[in-house]
Every structure is written in C-alpha cells, then in structure tokens.
Amino acid sequence: MEYRQIGSSDLKASVITFGAWAIGGWMWGGTDRKAAISAIRAALDEGVNTIDTAPVYGQGLSEELVKEALEGVPRERVLLLTKFGMRWDLEKGVLKMRSQDAAGKDIAVYQYAGRESVIKECEDSLRRLGTDYIDLYQQHWPDATTPIAETMEAVQRLIEQGKVRAAGVCNYSADQMREAEQTLPLASNQVPYSMVLRDIEKAVVPYCLEHGKGILVYSPLQRGVLTGKFSPEHVFENDDHRSGMRYYQPENIRRINAFLEKLRPLAEEKKASIAQLVIRWTIAQPGITVALVGARDARQAQENARAAAIRLSEEELQLISRELEALRLA
C-alpha cells in the first residue's frame, strides 16, 4: 500500500481509502451488516488505514458499522474521516433532497452548518464511532445560509478541544476554500472525480496544488459504471439513486463499456481488473491525494486496495488519456 500526506496536516492516508457511503445502505438499495463489516476488515488487512464516512450515510448506520468493524483495532492504526452539515433531524438551512431512510420513511435532508449544529454533530459522531477524536472533520456541502467563517470557527474550537485533528471541506469551490482559509487552514477538499467527470481540473486542482491542499476524490468508478460490469439493460432497485443518473442511461453505458474494452488489453497485461486500472489512473492524476472507493463485501474491498500496487508508465497513462479523449457521452 502507498501512503500520502493530506495537505499540510500530519495525516498520512492510504491512497485507497475505504468509502463508507454504500455500506450505510441509504440510496444504495439497503445494506448487509455482516458483509459491510467484513469489507472494512478486509480493507485493513490489505493495508488500507483510512475510512471515510458521514452521519447522513444511513442516518448514523455507516458510522456505527465502522465502529463495530474496528473493535479490537488500535485507534492509532486507523484514520477516521467523517463529516458534518447534512441534517435529516433538523429543518434548517438549504433543502438538499427528499428521500427515504432504510426503513422506507420519508426524510428531508438539509445542508446546515451553524456553529451549535457543528458542535452537536461532532459529539454525535464521536459517540457513534466510539472514539474521542476525529482525524479529519469535513463540511459535507457548503451551506448558503451560514457564513463560512462561523462554520470554520466552530471547527477551530473542536480542534482546540482535541476532538478534531484536521479540518477539511467537501464539494467546495476554489473561492469557497479561499474564504474558509481566512479563518483556519484546511487540510483538504473532498470532491467528485472520475474519468468521465473531471470538472475539478479547471479550478479546484490548480488551487490545491498551489496552496498545498489534499484532494480526496469520491466516486472514482463513477458509482460503479466504470467497472464495466453494468449492461444497458440493467434494472436498479427503486431506492437506488443511480437509476436516474446520466452515466447509467443505456446509451451512455454502451459508450462507456466500449471505451473500457479498449483498456482491457492493458489491464490484462497488468494482471488487473478494469476497475483496478481505473482506480490506479485516478490516483496518478496531478493533485489527487487519495481515492475513496466503496465496497459492499470483502472481495470488493480486497480488489480495490490492490489497485495501489499497479504501476502505470507515462506512456501507458498517455494511452489511456488518448482513448478517454475520444469518449463522448450522450
């Protein structure tokens, strides 16, 4: 496993980070507790030392599963990354979405990061995770109803109290990062990035490179479609959010699969799966610190972690980039 420093913090994270959204079940068609715990433990066995979760993932379930999976594991062995600012239990802030919880109950999720809310969320996460500190505490989404300075002041207080080691944000623009850093230094920005979604290369990556900030990318497999395992005829469960996504429309699945087939000879040469090749390409891109990859079972977790061992030459990276440039989605 390879490890990289997150920005200017003293956190050294595995380049493959366990993304714990899917195991929470919410918006992913439910969860299997036993398989989820096995997935986390398998990732640890492969050298993964970083787990990224959030309260809203299953309305607390993901954090609780992380705690259960880490029973008996020395606390210093793992970096725990979680988030704040997505409230399903408080009607305040910006309405992000209406959805259903794991029990099928309708819920409304709000982006809210007022001072007292941040403090409360931290205490709740510490309890669910069974720890007395969080390694990287990240604002999940910007909150247009709360001044950024107020939010960051709350995180600074948590750092001073020893409950948080480093501060991060998620889904922030470069301008929003610049404003946040007028209050406290940020270690990182967690943003979506994949072969077919590269918006961050315009402004976020240049800002982070210039200012020494880590970039944690989520959905490097574009929520599974870049594994090549989906057919245009695939039917999702009703509560699986991917059914309405652009990348999962039949014509785009066909185009993505055709592109991935062009990479298959290189993957076979590396004795790797298509997914592993895609993950390795992702963490080889300029400015990218780690890739967050989800797994629903131990086998998936092992395969994801082993992507770190693949080596791609500059010529091979250019070959992939040339094929990627020819891909056009509907």
RAFENUR-V318514 format. One record per residue. N is the residue number from 1. SS is DSSP state (alpha for helix, beta for strand, coil for the rest). BURIAL is + if it has 9 or more other C-alpha atoms within 8 Angstrom, else -. D_LAST is the distance of its C-alpha to the last C-alpha in Angstrom with 1 decimal. Layout:
# RAFENUR-V318514
n=N ss=SS burial=BURIAL d_last=D_LAST
n=N ss=SS burial=BURIAL d_last=D_LAST
This chain:
# RAFENUR-V318514
n=1 ss=coil burial=+ d_last=36.9
n=2 ss=coil burial=- d_last=36.3
n=3 ss=beta burial=- d_last=37.1
n=4 ss=beta burial=+ d_last=36.2
n=5 ss=beta burial=+ d_last=37.7
n=6 ss=coil burial=+ d_last=35.7
n=7 ss=coil burial=+ d_last=36.3
n=8 ss=coil burial=+ d_last=40.0
n=9 ss=coil burial=- d_last=40.8
n=10 ss=coil burial=- d_last=42.9
n=11 ss=coil burial=- d_last=40.2
n=12 ss=beta burial=- d_last=39.2
n=13 ss=beta burial=+ d_last=36.2
n=14 ss=beta burial=+ d_last=34.9
n=15 ss=coil burial=+ d_last=31.7
n=16 ss=beta burial=+ d_last=30.3
n=17 ss=beta burial=+ d_last=30.9
n=18 ss=beta burial=+ d_last=30.9
n=19 ss=beta burial=+ d_last=28.4
n=20 ss=coil burial=+ d_last=30.1
n=21 ss=coil burial=+ d_last=27.5
n=22 ss=alpha burial=+ d_last=26.7
n=23 ss=alpha burial=+ d_last=30.4
n=24 ss=alpha burial=+ d_last=31.1
n=25 ss=coil burial=+ d_last=29.3
n=26 ss=coil burial=+ d_last=28.0
n=27 ss=coil burial=+ d_last=24.4
n=28 ss=beta burial=+ d_last=24.4
n=29 ss=coil burial=+ d_last=26.2
n=30 ss=coil burial=+ d_last=29.7
n=31 ss=coil burial=+ d_last=31.6
n=32 ss=coil burial=- d_last=34.4
n=33 ss=alpha burial=- d_last=37.0
n=34 ss=alpha burial=- d_last=38.7
n=35 ss=alpha burial=+ d_last=35.6
n=36 ss=alpha burial=+ d_last=34.4
n=37 ss=alpha burial=+ d_last=37.8
n=38 ss=alpha burial=+ d_last=37.8
n=39 ss=alpha burial=+ d_last=34.5
n=40 ss=alpha burial=+ d_last=35.9
n=41 ss=alpha burial=+ d_last=39.1
n=42 ss=alpha burial=+ d_last=37.5
n=43 ss=alpha burial=+ d_last=35.5
n=44 ss=alpha burial=+ d_last=38.8
n=45 ss=alpha burial=- d_last=40.4
n=46 ss=coil burial=+ d_last=37.8
n=47 ss=coil burial=+ d_last=38.7
n=48 ss=coil burial=+ d_last=36.2
n=49 ss=coil burial=+ d_last=38.2
n=50 ss=beta burial=+ d_last=35.6
n=51 ss=beta burial=+ d_last=34.3
n=52 ss=beta burial=+ d_last=32.0
n=53 ss=coil burial=+ d_last=32.2
n=54 ss=coil burial=+ d_last=32.4
n=55 ss=coil burial=+ d_last=34.4
n=56 ss=coil burial=+ d_last=31.6
n=57 ss=coil burial=+ d_last=30.3
n=58 ss=coil burial=+ d_last=32.0
n=59 ss=coil burial=+ d_last=34.3
n=60 ss=coil burial=+ d_last=36.5
n=61 ss=alpha burial=+ d_last=36.0
n=62 ss=alpha burial=+ d_last=34.1
n=63 ss=alpha burial=+ d_last=36.9
n=64 ss=alpha burial=+ d_last=39.5
n=65 ss=alpha burial=+ d_last=38.1
n=66 ss=alpha burial=+ d_last=38.0
n=67 ss=alpha burial=+ d_last=41.7
n=68 ss=alpha burial=- d_last=42.6
n=69 ss=alpha burial=+ d_last=40.9
n=70 ss=coil burial=- d_last=42.8
n=71 ss=coil burial=- d_last=46.2
n=72 ss=coil burial=- d_last=48.7
n=73 ss=coil burial=- d_last=46.4
n=74 ss=coil burial=- d_last=48.1
n=75 ss=alpha burial=- d_last=46.4
n=76 ss=alpha burial=- d_last=46.4
n=77 ss=alpha burial=- d_last=44.5
n=78 ss=coil burial=+ d_last=41.2
n=79 ss=beta burial=+ d_last=39.3
n=80 ss=beta burial=+ d_last=38.2
n=81 ss=beta burial=+ d_last=35.4
n=82 ss=beta burial=+ d_last=34.7
n=83 ss=beta burial=+ d_last=33.6
n=84 ss=beta burial=+ d_last=34.7
n=85 ss=coil burial=+ d_last=33.5
n=86 ss=beta burial=+ d_last=31.7
n=87 ss=beta burial=+ d_last=34.3
n=88 ss=coil burial=+ d_last=34.1
n=89 ss=coil burial=- d_last=37.9
n=90 ss=coil burial=- d_last=38.3
n=91 ss=coil burial=- d_last=37.0
n=92 ss=coil burial=- d_last=36.9
n=93 ss=coil burial=+ d_last=34.4
n=94 ss=beta burial=+ d_last=30.8
n=95 ss=beta burial=+ d_last=29.3
n=96 ss=beta burial=- d_last=26.3
n=97 ss=beta burial=- d_last=25.5
n=98 ss=beta burial=- d_last=27.2
n=99 ss=beta burial=- d_last=27.1
n=100 ss=beta burial=+ d_last=29.6
n=101 ss=coil burial=+ d_last=31.8
n=102 ss=coil burial=+ d_last=32.6
n=103 ss=coil burial=- d_last=35.2
n=104 ss=coil burial=- d_last=32.8
n=105 ss=coil burial=- d_last=34.4
n=106 ss=beta burial=- d_last=32.4
n=107 ss=beta burial=+ d_last=32.2
n=108 ss=beta burial=+ d_last=31.1
n=109 ss=beta burial=+ d_last=30.2
n=110 ss=beta burial=+ d_last=31.3
n=111 ss=beta burial=+ d_last=30.8
n=112 ss=coil burial=+ d_last=34.5
n=113 ss=coil burial=+ d_last=36.4
n=114 ss=coil burial=+ d_last=39.8
n=115 ss=alpha burial=+ d_last=42.7
n=116 ss=alpha burial=- d_last=44.4
n=117 ss=alpha burial=+ d_last=41.1
n=118 ss=alpha burial=+ d_last=40.3
n=119 ss=alpha burial=+ d_last=43.8
n=120 ss=alpha burial=- d_last=43.6
n=121 ss=alpha burial=+ d_last=40.3
n=122 ss=alpha burial=+ d_last=41.7
n=123 ss=alpha burial=- d_last=44.7
n=124 ss=alpha burial=- d_last=42.7
n=125 ss=alpha burial=+ d_last=40.5
n=126 ss=alpha burial=+ d_last=43.7
n=127 ss=alpha burial=- d_last=45.2
n=128 ss=alpha burial=+ d_last=42.2
n=129 ss=alpha burial=+ d_last=41.8
n=130 ss=coil burial=- d_last=45.6
n=131 ss=coil burial=- d_last=46.0
n=132 ss=coil burial=- d_last=47.8
n=133 ss=coil burial=+ d_last=45.2
n=134 ss=beta burial=+ d_last=41.5
n=135 ss=beta burial=+ d_last=40.5
n=136 ss=beta burial=+ d_last=37.4
n=137 ss=beta burial=+ d_last=37.0
n=138 ss=beta burial=+ d_last=33.7
n=139 ss=beta burial=+ d_last=32.6
n=140 ss=coil burial=+ d_last=29.6
n=141 ss=coil burial=+ d_last=28.0
n=142 ss=coil burial=+ d_last=29.5
n=143 ss=coil burial=+ d_last=31.7
n=144 ss=coil burial=- d_last=32.0
n=145 ss=coil burial=- d_last=35.2
n=146 ss=coil burial=+ d_last=37.2
n=147 ss=coil burial=- d_last=38.1
n=148 ss=alpha burial=+ d_last=36.7
n=149 ss=alpha burial=+ d_last=40.3
n=150 ss=alpha burial=+ d_last=41.6
n=151 ss=alpha burial=+ d_last=39.0
n=152 ss=alpha burial=+ d_last=39.8
n=153 ss=alpha burial=+ d_last=43.5
n=154 ss=alpha burial=+ d_last=43.3
n=155 ss=alpha burial=+ d_last=41.6
n=156 ss=alpha burial=+ d_last=44.3
n=157 ss=alpha burial=- d_last=47.0
n=158 ss=alpha burial=+ d_last=45.6
n=159 ss=alpha burial=+ d_last=45.7
n=160 ss=alpha burial=- d_last=49.3
n=161 ss=coil burial=- d_last=50.1
n=162 ss=coil burial=- d_last=48.8
n=163 ss=coil burial=+ d_last=46.3
n=164 ss=beta burial=+ d_last=43.3
n=165 ss=beta burial=+ d_last=43.3
n=166 ss=beta burial=+ d_last=40.4
n=167 ss=beta burial=+ d_last=38.0
n=168 ss=beta burial=+ d_last=34.2
n=169 ss=beta burial=+ d_last=31.3
n=170 ss=beta burial=+ d_last=27.8
n=171 ss=coil burial=+ d_last=24.8
n=172 ss=coil burial=+ d_last=27.0
n=173 ss=coil burial=- d_last=26.2
n=174 ss=alpha burial=+ d_last=28.5
n=175 ss=alpha burial=- d_last=30.5
n=176 ss=alpha burial=- d_last=31.1
n=177 ss=alpha burial=+ d_last=32.2
n=178 ss=alpha burial=- d_last=34.6
n=179 ss=alpha burial=+ d_last=36.0
n=180 ss=alpha burial=+ d_last=36.5
n=181 ss=coil burial=+ d_last=38.4
n=182 ss=coil burial=- d_last=41.0
n=183 ss=coil burial=+ d_last=42.2
n=184 ss=coil burial=+ d_last=41.7
n=185 ss=coil burial=- d_last=40.2
n=186 ss=coil burial=+ d_last=36.8
n=187 ss=coil burial=+ d_last=36.3
n=188 ss=beta burial=+ d_last=32.5
n=189 ss=beta burial=+ d_last=29.2
n=190 ss=beta burial=+ d_last=26.9
n=191 ss=beta burial=+ d_last=23.2
n=192 ss=beta burial=+ d_last=19.8
n=193 ss=coil burial=+ d_last=18.7
n=194 ss=beta burial=+ d_last=16.8
n=195 ss=coil burial=+ d_last=15.3
n=196 ss=coil burial=- d_last=11.8
n=197 ss=beta burial=- d_last=13.5
n=198 ss=coil burial=- d_last=16.2
n=199 ss=alpha burial=- d_last=17.1
n=200 ss=alpha burial=+ d_last=20.7
n=201 ss=alpha burial=- d_last=21.3
n=202 ss=coil burial=- d_last=21.8
n=203 ss=coil burial=+ d_last=24.8
n=204 ss=alpha burial=+ d_last=25.5
n=205 ss=alpha burial=+ d_last=26.0
n=206 ss=alpha burial=+ d_last=28.3
n=207 ss=alpha burial=+ d_last=30.3
n=208 ss=alpha burial=+ d_last=30.9
n=209 ss=alpha burial=+ d_last=31.8
n=210 ss=alpha burial=- d_last=34.2
n=211 ss=alpha burial=- d_last=35.8
n=212 ss=coil burial=- d_last=35.9
n=213 ss=coil burial=+ d_last=33.7
n=214 ss=beta burial=+ d_last=32.1
n=215 ss=beta burial=+ d_last=28.4
n=216 ss=beta burial=+ d_last=27.6
n=217 ss=beta burial=+ d_last=24.0
n=218 ss=beta burial=+ d_last=22.7
n=219 ss=coil burial=+ d_last=19.8
n=220 ss=coil burial=+ d_last=19.8
n=221 ss=coil burial=+ d_last=18.3
n=222 ss=alpha burial=+ d_last=15.7
n=223 ss=alpha burial=- d_last=17.8
n=224 ss=alpha burial=+ d_last=18.1
n=225 ss=alpha burial=+ d_last=14.8
n=226 ss=alpha burial=+ d_last=15.9
n=227 ss=alpha burial=+ d_last=19.0
n=228 ss=coil burial=+ d_last=17.4
n=229 ss=coil burial=- d_last=19.4
n=230 ss=coil burial=+ d_last=16.9
n=231 ss=coil burial=- d_last=16.1
n=232 ss=coil burial=+ d_last=13.4
n=233 ss=coil burial=- d_last=16.5
n=234 ss=coil burial=- d_last=17.7
n=235 ss=coil burial=- d_last=19.3
n=236 ss=coil burial=- d_last=20.2
n=237 ss=coil burial=- d_last=23.4
n=238 ss=coil burial=- d_last=23.6
n=239 ss=coil burial=- d_last=24.4
n=240 ss=beta burial=+ d_last=21.6
n=241 ss=alpha burial=- d_last=19.3
n=242 ss=alpha burial=- d_last=16.4
n=243 ss=alpha burial=+ d_last=15.7
n=244 ss=alpha burial=- d_last=14.1
n=245 ss=coil burial=- d_last=12.0
n=246 ss=alpha burial=- d_last=8.3
n=247 ss=alpha burial=+ d_last=8.9
n=248 ss=alpha burial=+ d_last=10.8
n=249 ss=coil burial=+ d_last=8.7
n=250 ss=alpha burial=+ d_last=9.8
n=251 ss=alpha burial=- d_last=7.0
n=252 ss=alpha burial=+ d_last=6.1
n=253 ss=alpha burial=+ d_last=9.9
n=254 ss=alpha burial=+ d_last=10.4
n=255 ss=alpha burial=+ d_last=8.7
n=256 ss=alpha burial=+ d_last=10.6
n=257 ss=alpha burial=+ d_last=13.6
n=258 ss=alpha burial=- d_last=13.7
n=259 ss=alpha burial=+ d_last=13.9
n=260 ss=alpha burial=+ d_last=16.4
n=261 ss=alpha burial=- d_last=18.5
n=262 ss=alpha burial=- d_last=19.1
n=263 ss=alpha burial=+ d_last=20.7
n=264 ss=alpha burial=+ d_last=22.8
n=265 ss=alpha burial=- d_last=25.8
n=266 ss=alpha burial=- d_last=26.1
n=267 ss=alpha burial=+ d_last=26.0
n=268 ss=alpha burial=+ d_last=28.6
n=269 ss=alpha burial=- d_last=30.7
n=270 ss=coil burial=- d_last=30.8
n=271 ss=coil burial=- d_last=31.6
n=272 ss=coil burial=+ d_last=28.7
n=273 ss=coil burial=- d_last=25.8
n=274 ss=alpha burial=+ d_last=22.2
n=275 ss=alpha burial=+ d_last=22.2
n=276 ss=alpha burial=+ d_last=25.3
n=277 ss=alpha burial=+ d_last=24.0
n=278 ss=alpha burial=+ d_last=21.0
n=279 ss=alpha burial=+ d_last=23.5
n=280 ss=alpha burial=+ d_last=25.9
n=281 ss=alpha burial=+ d_last=23.4
n=282 ss=alpha burial=+ d_last=22.7
n=283 ss=alpha burial=+ d_last=26.4
n=284 ss=coil burial=- d_last=27.0
n=285 ss=coil burial=- d_last=25.0
n=286 ss=coil burial=- d_last=27.2
n=287 ss=coil burial=+ d_last=28.5
n=288 ss=coil burial=+ d_last=27.1
n=289 ss=coil burial=+ d_last=30.2
n=290 ss=beta burial=+ d_last=29.1
n=291 ss=beta burial=+ d_last=26.2
n=292 ss=beta burial=+ d_last=26.5
n=293 ss=beta burial=+ d_last=25.6
n=294 ss=beta burial=+ d_last=26.3
n=295 ss=coil burial=+ d_last=28.2
n=296 ss=coil burial=+ d_last=29.4
n=297 ss=coil burial=+ d_last=32.2
n=298 ss=alpha burial=+ d_last=34.4
n=299 ss=alpha burial=- d_last=32.7
n=300 ss=alpha burial=+ d_last=29.3
n=301 ss=alpha burial=+ d_last=31.3
n=302 ss=alpha burial=+ d_last=33.2
n=303 ss=alpha burial=+ d_last=30.2
n=304 ss=alpha burial=+ d_last=28.5
n=305 ss=alpha burial=+ d_last=31.8
n=306 ss=alpha burial=+ d_last=32.4
n=307 ss=alpha burial=+ d_last=29.3
n=308 ss=alpha burial=+ d_last=31.6
n=309 ss=alpha burial=- d_last=33.8
n=310 ss=coil burial=+ d_last=31.3
n=311 ss=coil burial=- d_last=31.9
n=312 ss=coil burial=+ d_last=29.4
n=313 ss=coil burial=- d_last=31.0
n=314 ss=alpha burial=- d_last=29.7
n=315 ss=alpha burial=- d_last=28.9
n=316 ss=alpha burial=- d_last=26.9
n=317 ss=alpha burial=+ d_last=24.9
n=318 ss=alpha burial=- d_last=24.2
n=319 ss=alpha burial=- d_last=23.1
n=320 ss=alpha burial=+ d_last=20.5
n=321 ss=alpha burial=- d_last=19.4
n=322 ss=alpha burial=- d_last=19.1
n=323 ss=alpha burial=+ d_last=16.9
n=324 ss=alpha burial=+ d_last=14.7
n=325 ss=alpha burial=- d_last=14.5
n=326 ss=coil burial=- d_last=13.0
n=327 ss=coil burial=+ d_last=10.0
n=328 ss=coil burial=- d_last=6.7
n=329 ss=coil burial=- d_last=3.8
n=330 ss=coil burial=- d_last=0.0
